[in-house]
């Protein structure tokens, strides 16, 4: 017997890189990509804007909880570091995910506020 259907559509997060378009409703710097990749092994990795990061992710239904993220320690111009700090804070606050406009990945916090919007 098939399991009961869920109300959350399956989103294929694995494969390819998700590039942040906005963080807390603010567009990202064009030449400073903040990116996210999902592995088959329950891990995430990417770039904050300046530094690389990696860590674990727990996905259940539409719930997404990221574990502690390890981040490299390079210094970059202040505007890039500001974007990275906002990106990392929003990523760590993520509690749910959904697809929007058919191909945009939206990560929201515990209050349901969208914090990050990505495209592939």
C-alpha angles and dihedrals in degrees: 000000000000118000117256112276117253126223091234114087115228110259118198100222095164120087125048131020125289110217118204114240096180140005117208089344095308119117116243125243107271097226096042107068120198107201142180131200128185120212129207088244101066093266134121130202140168145116125298091204098279107016134048120238139187138181146129131297130199114206121188118161106310092339119108122182120178120207124220109310123221112220131191116236108232119143120229136173114301096253091053092047090049090053091047093050091050091046094050093047091050092046092051090048092055116123104156140025136199141165118253130189088009098284109035119102111217121194117197135189129237092280091054093252111147108241104170134026119193139182129192 
